[in-house]
């Protein structure tokens, strides 16, 4: 069974035998089977293996389930969105909540930083997009126009435009400086994901009708429609060089498409459940995916083969983000359960950090959102 701990491969970890590493893994996995009262059980595990782990911080703030987590461009901050209708900014180094933005009237489906880190854009089930001034700590403007839930927002590479996609079957382009709607791209179905190309000239969208569409930013016209998925396309992302698109779907597959020809060139099979999210490393040679099969998988783009499978989660893995320097993977895991007959959420975020020099995972941090609490734990190997 693979897990983040297996990144040490067959080598000893600071003198720890493979047997002991496996023992830590088994105890780590075992905590996910504990429902009520699991915190005390987990504390015992951390205490017992204190030579391998160190509890760093507890972050508290959100009053309901967390929907998304994103790094800033410099990797020093994290922005989170939540069903509690707030957007919050956290300092990675100190673990402190720096800011809280209130204004949305319904759950916030996503929030992300602008490329320069000065603005946060958030979208919501209240049908609005809101821009927040990070320096001033207040709402900058509200973008209105969508008539249904907004699923995703994406900044253009230069930070001048925002693309949004919605259950109202449209993609809209907005000017960041004025908040005005610049273009409306009309589709025939609910659009779940949208992203700008690296050069900012195209958009790619993913839809519930199983299709991936490529759009011209300048004309607003659909350039290509990619068909191959047999169920709802959840996300579609450009490769870092802008030559390929990677998509994931409810059909449990990832697919790689050639943009110029519009042809499907690879199908990545392995997940046994809906694939929620995909992310590429900056070299374009590695993809990370998350799924409702409770796993995170790492793939080689050239071969289409699975490199590593991270297991042990008690429920679906919701989303993934990779720090700009490619040394850290942030993973958001959501487990829904019932506590005293009240619906609650346990959100689990892993941050896996690897060495730039050895390309081995050397630090692993785990964030546990339990009833709106985040805990950081780290595991470090000296180089």
N, C-alpha and C positions, 0 to 999 in steps of 0.2 A: 504494500500500500504506500503510495507516494504522499508526501506532505511537504510543507515548506522546510521542515527540518532536514529532509533528505537532500537538500542542496549541498550538504557536506560530502555527499557521495560515499565512497568507501573509506575516506580519510578519517582519522580521529579528530574530534572537535575539542581543541584545548586539552588533549589527553583523554577525552571521553571515549569509551569504546562504543562500537556500533550497537552493542547490546543495550548499553545505557541510553543511547540516543533513542532506540526503539522504545525503551521503557517510558521515556519522556513523552514520546509521540502517543503511546497508548493512553497515558494519563490525560494528555491534552485532548485526545479524542473522547475520552470517557466523560469529560465535563459536559459535552453537548447532549448526553443522555439524561442529565439531571435537570429537572424542571424547577419546582419550588425549592428554595434553599440551596441552589447550586453555588451561590457566591461563597459561602463558608467552605464548601467542598473545594472550590477552586483555590481559595486562599491557602488551604492545606497543601495543595499541590505546589503552589508557588513557593511556600515555605520549605517544603521538602526538597525541592530542586532549586534552592536559592543560588547555588553555585552556577546555574545555567541561566537563570532569569532574574530580572530586576523590575519591580513594579515602579513605574515612573510617575504617572499622573492619573488623575480622574477628572474628566471634564463633565460638567453638568450644565444644562441650559434648556435644551429642547423639551417641550412638554408633550410631545407626541412623536410618532415614527419619523425617522429621517429618510428623505427621499433621494438625495444625491449628495455627493462629496466631490469637490474639485480642488486641485492645487492651483495656486497662482503661478504666473510665468516664471518667477524666480524660485519657486518651490518652498518659500518661507511661510506661506499662509495657506489655509484651507477654507473654502466657503462651503457651507452646508445649507440644505433646504429641507423643509419639514412640513408634515401635516398640521403642525401647530401654527401655520400661516406666517412663519418667520424665516428670515435668512440670517445666518450667523457666520462671522469670520473668526477663525481661530489662529493663534500663533503656534506654529509647529514646534519651535524650540522650547517655549515656555509652557505650552499647553493651555494658555489662557484664552478665554473668549474675549476678543478685542471689541467686537461690535455686534449689535443685534439690530436688524432692520425689520420694522413692523409697518404694515400697510396693506398687504394682500388680505382679501376677504375669504379666501378658501385655501386649501393646501397648496403648497409651492412645489411644483413638480420638478423644477431644476433651477440651479443658479450656477453661474460661472463668471470668472474674472475676464475683463478685457485684456488684450495682449500687454498693455502697459501697466496693468494692475490698478489703475485709477478708478475704474468703474466695475460694478457688479451688475449683471443683467439677470433677472429672475423671471420665471413664467409660472402661471398658476391656473388652477381650476376656476378662478374667478374671471377667466378670459382676458386677463391683462398681462402685459410685460411691464416690469418696473426697472428703472435704472437707478442705481444707488451710488452716490459719491463716497468713495472709500475714505478720502482725506477729511471730508466734512462730516461723515457719518450720518448722512441723511438722504432721503429720497430726492432724486434729481428730476425725474419726470415719469409719467405713466403713458405707455403706448397702448391705445385702444383701437380695436378694429375687428379682432377675432370674435366669433359668435359662439365658440365652444371652447372646451378645455385646450390649453396650449401645452404640448408635450415637451418640446425642446426649443432652446435658443442656441444660436451659434454666432460668435463674432467673426467678421471677416479678418484675414491676416493683418490688415492695416488698422483694424479697430474702428473703421469709419461706418461700417454697416453691421446690422444684426439681421439674421434670418431666423424666422420662427415657423414652427409647423403645428398644426392643430387638428382636432377632431372635426373642425368645420370644413375639412378637405382642401384647405389652402396652405400655401407657403407665402409668407409675406416678408418683404425686405424693407428695413427701416433705416433711416439716417440717424446715427447716434447723436450728432450735434443738435438736431432739431426735433427728433422724435417723430418725424413725419414718415408716413408709409410711402415708400418709393415705388414698389411694384407688388402686384398680387399674382401669384402663380396658382392657377386653379386646376385641381385634380378631381378625380371622381370618387375618392375614398379617403378614409381617415389616414393621416400621415403621422407616423410615430417617431421619425428621426430625420434630421437635416444637418448638413455640414457643408462648409465652404471648401473648395479645392485649395491646395497650398498657394496657388497664384491668385486666388480670389475671383477667378473668371467663371467658375462653374459652381453648381450646387449638386449634391446628391441627396436623394430622399429615399426613405423606406416606408412601405405602406402595408396596411392590413390585407390588401388584395394580392399579396405575395410578390409585388414588383419592386424593382429598384429603378429610379428614374434619374437621369442626368439633365440638368437645366442650365441654360445660359443666364448668367447674372445680368448681362447687358440688355438682352432682348426679352428675357423672361420666358423664352420658348423652351419646350422640352426637346432635348437633343437626341436622347436615346432612352429606350425602355428595356430593362434587362429582366428577362424571365427565366426561371429555373427553380426557384423555391416552390415547394408544394404547400406551404402554409405562410402565415403572416411574416413579413420581413420586419424584424424589430429594429435593426440599426444597419446603416451603410456608411462606410468611412473611406476617404481617399487614402491611398498609400502616401508616405512622405514625399515621394518623387512625383506624385500626381499622375502616374501612368496606370494605376490599377485601383480597383475598388474592392474592399472586403465587406461582406455582408453576413449577417447572422439572422436566424429565423426560428419560428416555432417548429419548423420541420427538423430541428435538432442539428442542423448543419451550419458550417461556415462555407462561404463560397468566395472565390477570387475571380474577378472579372477584368478583362482587358478593355480599357476605356476606348481606345482607337477603333477596335473591331466590334466592341460590344459583346464579345463572346465570353462565355464562362470557361475558364482555363483550369480551375481546380475545385474539387469538393472536399472539404475537410470533415471527415466523419469521426465520431468518437463520443460526443455527448449523447446522453440518453434522455435528455429533457430539453425544454425550450432554452435557447441561447439568448441571454438577456443583453449582453454587451460585448464589444470587441475593442481592442486598442492595439496599435502598432508601435513598436519601438522606432526611434528616429532613423535607424539604418534601414528600415523597411524589410528586414529579414526575419523578424520574429513578431508573432501575434499572440496576444493574451485574450482569452475568452472566459466568460462567466455564464453559469447556467443554473436552471432550476433542478438539475440533477445533483446539486450540492457540490459541484467541483469547479475549480479554476484550471484551465488547460493552457499550456504554452506550446505554440506550433512553429515549425520551420516552414517559412513561406515557399522556399525553393522546392522542397520535397513534398510539402503538404502533410508531413508526418508530425504526430504529437511528440513533443520533446519531454514534457513533464505533466503530470496530473497531480493537483493538490486536493486532497480529500480530507474528510473529517468534520465537515460542517453539518449541522442538524437540519438545515433547510436551504432554500435557494440562495444563490450568490447574485446579488442584485446589479452591481455595477463595478467598473474598474477604472482607475485613473493611474497614469504613469507620470512621475515627476519629469520636468523638462530635461534634467541631466541623465535620465534613463537609469538612475540608480535605485529608484524607489517605486514600488507598485502599491497603490492604495486600493483596497478591495472592500466593498460594502456588502455585507451579508445580512439578510433580513429573515428573521424567524418569527412567524406569527403564532401566538398561543393564547390560551385563556387563563387568566389569573383571577380567581374569585368571581368568575362569571363576567369579567370585564375583558373586552378585546384589548390586547396590548401588543407591543412589538419589541422584540429583542434584536437590535441591529448590531452586527458584528463587522468591524472593519479591520482588515489586516494591512499593515504596511510592511512590505518586504524590501529590504535594502541590500544591494549587492555591491561588492568592491569594484571600483573602476579599473583596478589593476589586475585582479585575479579573475574577475567576472564570476565569482562565486558569491552566493548569498552570505553576507556577513552580519547583517542585523535584521532582526524580525521584530516588528512591533505589532501588537494586537490592540485594537480598540473595541471594547465591548460597550454597546449602547444597550443598557438594561433599564427599562423604564426611564429612558432619557438620560442615562449616565454613560459616559465614555471612559474606559480605562485604557491606559497605555502600558504595555509590557514590552521589554526589549531583550533580545538575545544577541550577543556580540561575540565575534571571533576576532582575536588580535591578528594583525597581518605583519 
